[in-house]
Amino acid sequence: MYFSGASRQMGIICRLAVCFLLMGLVPGCDRSSDWPVRPVTLVCPWSAGGGTDRVSRQIAIQLESELGVPVNVINATGGGGVTGHTRGAIAAADGYTLLMATVELNMLHWRGLCPITPESYRPLAKLNEDSAAIFVRADAPWQTIQELETALRETTSSVPVSGSAAGSIWHLALAGWLMERDVAADATNWISINGSAPALQELLAGGIEVVCCSIPEAAALLQGREVRCLGVMSRERCPAAPEIPTFVEQGVEWSVGGWRGLMYPPGVPEDRVEVMSAAIRRVAESAEFTQFMDDAGFNISLVYGQDFAEFLAEADAGFGAILTQPAMQQQQQAPLSPWFVPVLLIGIGVVVLGVSGVKWPAAADVSAKSSNSQSLRMPLIFCGSIVLYILSCQTVGYVISSMALLAVQFRLLRVGLFRLVLFVVLAVPALYQVFSVVLGVPLPWGMLGW
């Protein structure tokens, strides 16, 4: 009786394992000559409404026409750009996931936040560069950079400022300006906010006093006279606001800005890279995109392929020289590993099984020889399912892979179908929401965006 039950059980487990493995191989079969054949995802590391989001959505609209498939923008915010940039780097190398990378890519690894570097991607095209600028409310007492600088020198309490997440390019721009002018670092208190759009709203609400971002990101508020720009951190005036003086014109030798560009994860087939690169070039050089960038005030700066890679390497070295200075170093811990949740799930599963009294098949139920064979087979299948998870999760995604992993292991341990479905179907997606959406842990998300 036991052997018959065990055989049926092993048959189920084997079928589940085979299905699990085939799920990871499915994208590899999608290499038809008319690629792409399904929607493309464009990952934006910053909040909706900001400059990067606006450029991403314009690119997505035009790429849809070029590629003939939907292009969906996903705002993967959190961790000062860590979540979105990591998501782009660990995406399946099937060509269906693009990343709108920003200048923070040149900074994250120098700050010790994550191991992602420009070498973690296949650069496709740099689209634009914009200089940083300083904004205050229209009713603020400061009219020039010198007046704000004087106020910061004389303040007895830290002035709340923002523009994006802590350690972002706008944070670095403001900190560099203060360092250049020997203003005490504690004269300002940087409030970490995921993007320039919410930072500007907080400025209007009175929660902060100063915002550092680009002129295009604040263009609507400038035109509405709700904010005032005190200066642009560049040597030449911004074409979008030629009336605003530069820092250099005001006697401050400090200029810095940010860039945006499209990238692929490494390993995308060369034929797909060629198709996407050609489509991006047509979009970037189109009259429609040029008009959009001009109307929004974004400065177009097109650099493609290997030239973009060389630009990234040069920029990375430059930011490294700045961020490794003692005054600029920040002691921050890297975010949780993508494997933290899967390991946690396995631990929770073991605890649940222990509490509910589920046991391994008793040795007394079989002969000594069968018992030895069973004792070896069970751990091997248990460990094998974990290996299958590791091999397939980047392609299939965390949710599907974790559900399949736990289903195989629970079935192996004779967990009832009701309990299996209840735990696997409900707990795994719930934990995904907690760790990926709420806490911003960069989990493998695969072909379905899970």
C-alpha positions as CSV (number, residue, x, y, z in Angstrom):
1,M,0.0,0.0,0.0
2,Y,2.8,2.4,0.9
3,F,4.7,1.8,-2.2
4,S,1.6,2.4,-4.3
5,G,1.0,5.7,-2.5
6,A,4.6,6.7,-2.7
7,S,4.7,6.0,-6.4
8,R,1.6,8.2,-7.0
9,Q,3.1,10.9,-4.8
10,M,6.4,10.8,-6.7
11,G,4.6,10.9,-10.0
12,I,2.8,14.1,-9.0
13,I,6.1,15.6,-7.7
14,C,7.9,14.7,-11.0
15,R,5.1,16.2,-13.1
16,L,5.2,19.4,-11.0
17,A,9.0,19.6,-11.3
18,V,8.8,19.1,-15.1
19,C,6.2,21.8,-15.4
20,F,8.2,24.1,-13.2
21,L,11.3,23.6,-15.4
22,L,9.3,24.1,-18.6
23,M,8.0,27.4,-17.3
24,G,11.5,28.7,-17.2
25,L,12.2,27.5,-20.7
26,V,9.1,29.0,-22.3
27,P,10.6,32.4,-23.1
28,G,13.5,30.8,-24.9
29,C,11.1,29.5,-27.5
30,D,9.9,33.0,-28.3
31,R,12.5,33.8,-30.9
32,S,10.4,34.3,-34.0
33,S,11.6,36.5,-36.9
34,D,8.8,39.0,-36.3
35,W,10.0,39.9,-32.8
36,P,8.6,41.5,-30.6
37,V,5.3,39.5,-30.3
38,R,4.2,40.6,-26.8
39,P,4.2,43.8,-24.7
40,V,7.4,45.5,-23.7
41,T,8.0,46.9,-20.2
42,L,9.8,50.1,-19.6
43,V,11.0,50.5,-16.0
44,C,11.2,54.0,-14.6
45,P,13.1,54.3,-11.3
46,W,11.3,57.4,-10.2
47,S,7.8,58.6,-9.3
48,A,5.0,59.4,-11.8
49,G,4.9,63.1,-12.8
50,G,8.6,63.7,-12.6
51,G,11.0,64.4,-15.5
52,T,12.1,60.8,-15.9
53,D,8.6,59.6,-15.9
54,R,7.5,62.1,-18.5
55,V,10.3,61.2,-20.8
56,S,9.7,57.5,-20.3
57,R,6.0,57.8,-21.2
58,Q,6.8,59.8,-24.3
59,I,9.3,57.2,-25.4
60,A,6.8,54.4,-24.6
61,I,4.1,56.0,-26.8
62,Q,6.3,56.3,-29.8
63,L,8.0,52.9,-29.4
64,E,4.5,51.3,-29.5
65,S,4.1,52.7,-33.0
66,E,7.6,51.5,-34.0
67,L,7.4,48.0,-32.5
68,G,3.7,47.3,-33.1
69,V,3.2,46.1,-29.5
70,P,2.2,47.8,-26.2
71,V,5.0,49.4,-24.2
72,N,4.0,49.7,-20.5
73,V,5.8,52.1,-18.2
74,I,6.3,50.7,-14.6
75,N,7.4,53.1,-11.9
76,A,9.7,51.0,-9.7
77,T,10.5,53.6,-7.0
78,G,12.4,53.2,-3.7
79,G,15.9,53.0,-2.3
80,G,17.0,56.2,-4.0
81,G,16.9,54.6,-7.4
82,V,18.1,51.1,-6.2
83,T,14.7,49.3,-6.8
84,G,14.2,50.5,-10.4
85,H,17.8,50.1,-11.5
86,T,18.1,46.7,-9.9
87,R,14.8,45.6,-11.5
88,G,16.2,46.6,-14.9
89,A,19.5,44.7,-14.3
90,I,17.9,41.4,-13.2
91,A,15.1,41.4,-15.8
92,A,14.9,38.4,-18.1
93,A,17.3,38.8,-21.0
94,D,14.6,38.4,-23.6
95,G,14.5,41.9,-24.9
96,Y,11.0,42.6,-23.4
97,T,12.3,44.8,-20.5
98,L,13.9,48.2,-21.0
99,L,15.2,50.5,-18.2
100,M,15.1,54.3,-18.3
101,A,18.4,54.7,-16.4
102,T,19.3,58.0,-14.7
103,V,22.5,59.5,-13.5
104,E,22.0,57.8,-10.1
105,L,23.3,54.7,-11.7
106,N,26.8,56.3,-11.6
107,M,26.4,56.9,-7.9
108,L,24.6,53.9,-6.2
109,H,27.6,51.6,-6.0
110,W,29.9,54.3,-4.8
111,R,27.5,54.9,-2.0
112,G,27.4,51.3,-1.1
113,L,23.7,50.9,-1.7
114,C,23.9,48.1,-4.3
115,P,26.4,46.3,-6.5
116,I,24.8,47.6,-9.7
117,T,27.2,49.5,-12.0
118,P,27.0,50.7,-15.7
119,E,28.7,47.3,-16.6
120,S,25.5,45.6,-15.3
121,Y,23.6,46.7,-18.5
122,R,23.8,46.8,-22.3
123,P,23.6,50.6,-23.0
124,L,21.3,51.5,-25.9
125,A,20.9,55.3,-26.1
126,K,21.4,58.4,-23.9
127,L,18.5,60.7,-24.5
128,N,19.2,63.9,-22.6
129,E,21.1,65.9,-20.0
130,D,19.8,68.6,-17.7
131,S,21.5,70.9,-15.3
132,A,20.5,71.2,-11.6
133,A,18.8,74.4,-10.4
134,I,17.6,75.8,-7.1
135,F,13.9,76.6,-6.5
136,V,12.0,78.3,-3.6
137,R,8.4,79.3,-3.2
138,A,7.3,82.5,-4.9
139,D,6.8,84.2,-1.5
140,A,10.2,83.1,-0.2
141,P,12.5,85.9,1.1
142,W,15.5,85.0,-1.1
143,Q,15.8,86.5,-4.5
144,T,19.3,85.3,-5.5
145,I,21.7,82.4,-4.7
146,Q,23.9,84.8,-2.7
147,E,20.9,85.7,-0.4
148,L,20.0,82.0,0.1
149,E,23.7,81.2,0.8
150,T,23.9,84.0,3.4
151,A,20.7,82.7,5.1
152,L,22.2,79.2,5.3
153,R,25.4,80.5,6.8
154,E,23.4,82.5,9.5
155,T,20.7,79.9,10.3
156,T,20.6,78.4,13.8
157,S,18.5,75.4,12.6
158,S,18.7,73.2,9.6
159,V,16.7,74.3,6.6
160,P,14.6,71.4,5.2
161,V,15.4,70.8,1.5
162,S,14.7,68.1,-1.1
163,G,14.4,67.3,-4.8
164,S,14.5,63.5,-4.8
165,A,15.8,60.7,-2.7
166,A,18.8,61.0,-0.5
167,G,22.0,60.5,-2.5
168,S,20.4,61.3,-5.8
169,I,22.0,63.6,-8.3
170,W,20.0,66.6,-7.0
171,H,21.1,65.8,-3.5
172,L,24.7,65.6,-4.7
173,A,24.3,68.9,-6.6
174,L,23.1,70.8,-3.6
175,A,25.7,69.2,-1.3
176,G,28.5,69.9,-3.7
177,W,27.4,73.6,-4.0
178,L,27.5,73.9,-0.2
179,M,30.9,72.2,-0.1
180,E,32.2,74.5,-2.8
181,R,31.1,77.6,-0.8
182,D,32.2,76.2,2.6
183,V,28.7,76.3,4.0
184,A,28.2,74.0,7.0
185,A,26.7,70.6,6.1
186,D,24.2,70.8,8.9
187,A,22.8,74.1,7.6
188,T,20.4,72.0,5.5
189,N,18.4,68.9,6.3
190,W,17.8,66.8,3.1
191,I,14.3,65.2,3.1
192,S,14.3,62.0,1.0
193,I,11.4,62.0,-1.5
194,N,11.1,59.7,-4.5
195,G,11.2,62.2,-7.3
196,S,11.1,65.9,-8.1
197,A,7.3,66.1,-8.7
198,P,6.4,65.1,-5.1
199,A,9.3,67.3,-3.8
200,L,7.9,70.4,-5.5
201,Q,4.5,69.7,-4.2
202,E,6.0,69.5,-0.7
203,L,7.7,72.8,-1.3
204,L,4.3,74.4,-2.2
205,A,2.8,72.8,0.9
206,G,5.4,74.3,3.1
207,G,7.0,71.1,4.3
208,I,10.4,72.1,2.8
209,E,11.9,75.4,1.9
210,V,14.2,74.7,-1.0
211,V,14.1,72.2,-3.9
212,C,17.0,71.2,-6.1
213,C,16.0,69.7,-9.5
214,S,16.1,70.6,-13.2
215,I,14.2,73.5,-14.8
216,P,12.0,71.2,-17.0
217,E,10.8,69.3,-14.0
218,A,9.5,72.6,-12.4
219,A,8.5,74.3,-15.7
220,A,4.7,74.3,-15.0
221,L,5.2,75.8,-11.5
222,L,7.6,78.4,-12.9
223,Q,5.2,79.4,-15.6
224,G,2.4,79.6,-13.0
225,R,4.7,81.8,-10.8
226,E,4.3,79.5,-7.9
227,V,8.0,78.9,-7.5
228,R,11.1,81.0,-8.2
229,C,14.4,79.7,-9.6
230,L,17.4,81.3,-8.0
231,G,20.0,79.9,-10.4
232,V,21.0,77.1,-12.8
233,M,24.1,75.0,-12.0
234,S,25.7,75.4,-15.4
235,R,28.0,77.6,-17.4
236,E,25.3,78.4,-20.0
237,R,21.7,79.5,-19.4
238,C,19.0,76.9,-19.9
239,P,17.2,77.2,-23.3
240,A,13.9,76.5,-21.5
241,A,14.4,79.5,-19.2
242,P,16.9,81.9,-20.6
243,E,16.0,84.6,-18.2
244,I,17.3,82.6,-15.2
245,P,21.0,83.4,-14.4
246,T,23.6,80.6,-13.9
247,F,25.6,79.9,-10.8
248,V,28.7,81.0,-12.7
249,E,27.2,84.3,-13.6
250,Q,26.5,84.8,-9.9
251,G,30.1,84.1,-8.9
252,V,29.7,80.5,-7.9
253,E,32.0,78.1,-9.8
254,W,29.8,75.0,-9.6
255,S,27.9,73.1,-12.3
256,V,26.4,69.7,-12.3
257,G,23.4,67.9,-14.0
258,G,21.8,64.6,-14.7
259,W,21.3,62.3,-17.7
260,R,18.7,59.8,-18.8
261,G,19.2,56.8,-21.1
262,L,17.7,53.5,-22.2
263,M,19.4,50.2,-21.3
264,Y,18.9,46.5,-21.6
265,P,19.9,43.8,-19.1
266,P,23.0,41.9,-20.2
267,G,22.6,38.9,-22.5
268,V,19.8,40.0,-24.7
269,P,20.1,38.3,-28.1
270,E,22.0,40.5,-30.6
271,D,19.2,40.4,-33.2
272,R,16.7,41.8,-30.6
273,V,19.2,44.5,-29.6
274,E,19.5,45.6,-33.2
275,V,15.7,45.8,-33.6
276,M,15.2,47.8,-30.4
277,S,18.2,50.1,-31.0
278,A,16.9,50.9,-34.4
279,A,13.5,51.7,-33.1
280,I,14.9,53.9,-30.3
281,R,17.0,55.8,-32.8
282,R,14.0,56.5,-35.0
283,V,12.0,57.7,-32.0
284,A,14.9,59.8,-30.5
285,E,15.5,61.6,-33.8
286,S,11.9,62.1,-34.8
287,A,10.2,65.5,-35.0
288,E,7.6,64.4,-32.5
289,F,10.2,63.5,-29.8
290,T,12.2,66.7,-30.5
291,Q,9.0,68.8,-30.2
292,F,8.1,67.1,-26.9
293,M,11.5,67.7,-25.4
294,D,11.6,71.3,-26.6
295,D,8.1,72.0,-25.2
296,A,9.0,70.5,-21.9
297,G,12.4,72.2,-21.8
298,F,14.5,69.1,-21.7
299,N,17.9,69.3,-23.3
300,I,18.3,66.6,-26.0
301,S,21.7,64.9,-25.9
302,L,21.8,61.7,-28.1
303,V,24.5,59.2,-27.7
304,Y,24.2,55.6,-28.9
305,G,25.6,52.1,-28.2
306,Q,29.4,52.0,-27.5
307,D,29.7,55.8,-27.3
308,F,27.0,55.7,-24.6
309,A,29.0,53.0,-22.7
310,E,32.2,55.2,-22.9
311,F,30.2,58.1,-21.6
312,L,29.0,56.0,-18.7
313,A,32.5,54.9,-17.8
314,E,33.8,58.4,-17.8
315,A,30.9,59.7,-15.7
316,D,31.3,56.8,-13.3
317,A,34.9,57.7,-12.7
318,G,34.0,61.3,-12.1
319,F,31.3,60.6,-9.6
320,G,33.6,58.1,-7.9
321,A,36.2,60.9,-7.3
322,I,33.5,63.0,-5.7
323,L,31.7,60.4,-3.6
324,T,34.8,58.9,-2.2
325,Q,35.9,62.1,-0.6
326,P,35.5,61.9,3.2
327,A,33.0,64.8,3.4
328,M,30.7,63.1,0.9
329,Q,30.8,59.5,2.1
330,Q,27.6,58.1,3.5
331,Q,27.4,55.1,5.7
332,Q,24.4,53.2,4.3
333,Q,23.6,49.6,4.2
334,A,22.6,47.8,1.0
335,P,19.0,46.8,0.6
336,L,17.9,43.3,1.4
337,S,19.1,40.6,-1.0
338,P,16.6,39.4,-3.7
339,W,16.9,36.0,-2.1
340,F,15.9,37.1,1.4
341,V,12.2,36.5,0.9
342,P,12.5,33.0,-0.8
343,V,14.7,31.9,2.1
344,L,12.2,33.4,4.6
345,L,9.4,31.5,2.9
346,I,11.2,28.2,3.2
347,G,11.8,28.9,6.8
348,I,8.2,29.8,7.4
349,G,7.1,26.6,5.6
350,V,9.3,24.5,7.8
351,V,7.8,26.2,10.9
352,V,4.2,25.8,9.7
353,L,4.8,22.1,8.9
354,G,6.4,21.6,12.3
355,V,3.5,23.3,14.2
356,S,0.9,21.4,12.2
357,G,2.5,18.0,12.9
358,V,3.4,17.1,9.4
359,K,6.2,14.5,9.4
360,W,8.4,12.7,7.0
361,P,7.2,9.2,6.1
362,A,8.0,6.9,9.0
363,A,10.8,4.4,8.5
364,A,8.7,1.7,10.2
365,D,6.3,1.7,7.3
366,V,8.8,0.2,4.9
367,S,11.6,-2.2,4.8
368,A,15.1,-1.1,5.9
369,K,16.2,-1.0,2.3
370,S,13.3,1.1,1.1
371,S,13.7,3.3,4.2
372,N,17.3,4.1,3.3
373,S,16.3,4.9,-0.3
374,Q,13.4,7.1,0.8
375,S,15.5,9.0,3.3
376,L,17.9,9.9,0.5
377,R,15.3,10.6,-2.1
378,M,13.2,13.1,-0.1
379,P,16.0,15.5,0.7
380,L,17.3,15.3,-2.8
381,I,13.9,16.2,-4.2
382,F,13.5,18.9,-1.6
383,C,16.9,20.5,-2.5
384,G,16.3,19.9,-6.2
385,S,13.2,22.0,-6.2
386,I,15.1,24.9,-4.6
387,V,17.8,24.6,-7.4
388,L,15.0,24.7,-10.0
389,Y,13.7,27.8,-8.3
390,I,17.1,29.5,-8.5
391,L,17.5,28.6,-12.2
392,S,14.1,29.8,-13.3
393,C,13.0,32.6,-11.0
394,Q,14.7,35.3,-13.0
395,T,12.8,34.3,-16.1
396,V,9.5,33.2,-14.6
397,G,9.4,35.7,-11.7
398,Y,9.3,35.5,-7.9
399,V,5.6,34.9,-7.3
400,I,5.1,32.1,-9.8
401,S,8.5,30.4,-9.0
402,S,7.9,30.6,-5.2
403,M,4.4,29.2,-5.5
404,A,5.6,26.3,-7.6
405,L,8.6,25.7,-5.2
406,L,6.3,25.6,-2.1
407,A,3.7,23.5,-3.9
408,V,6.3,20.8,-4.8
409,Q,7.7,20.8,-1.3
410,F,4.4,20.8,0.5
411,R,3.2,17.9,-1.7
412,L,6.4,16.1,-0.9
413,L,5.6,16.4,2.8
414,R,2.0,15.2,2.3
415,V,0.4,18.5,3.1
416,G,-3.3,18.4,2.4
417,L,-4.5,20.1,-0.8
418,F,-6.6,22.7,1.1
419,R,-3.8,23.7,3.3
420,L,-1.4,23.8,0.4
421,V,-3.6,26.1,-1.7
422,L,-4.4,28.3,1.3
423,F,-0.8,28.9,2.2
424,V,0.8,29.0,-1.3
425,V,-1.8,31.0,-3.2
426,L,-2.4,33.6,-0.4
427,A,0.9,33.9,1.5
428,V,3.3,34.2,-1.4
429,P,1.6,37.1,-3.2
430,A,0.9,38.8,0.1
431,L,4.6,38.6,1.0
432,Y,5.5,39.9,-2.4
433,Q,3.3,43.0,-1.8
434,V,5.0,43.6,1.6
435,F,8.6,43.2,0.6
436,S,8.6,44.4,-3.1
437,V,5.9,47.0,-3.1
438,V,6.0,48.4,0.5
439,L,9.6,47.9,1.5
440,G,11.1,48.2,-2.0
441,V,13.1,45.0,-2.0
442,P,14.2,44.2,-5.6
443,L,12.8,40.7,-6.2
444,P,13.1,38.7,-9.4
445,W,9.9,39.6,-11.4
446,G,10.1,37.7,-14.7
447,M,8.0,37.7,-17.8
448,L,4.7,38.5,-16.2
449,G,6.0,41.3,-14.0
450,W,5.7,39.3,-10.8
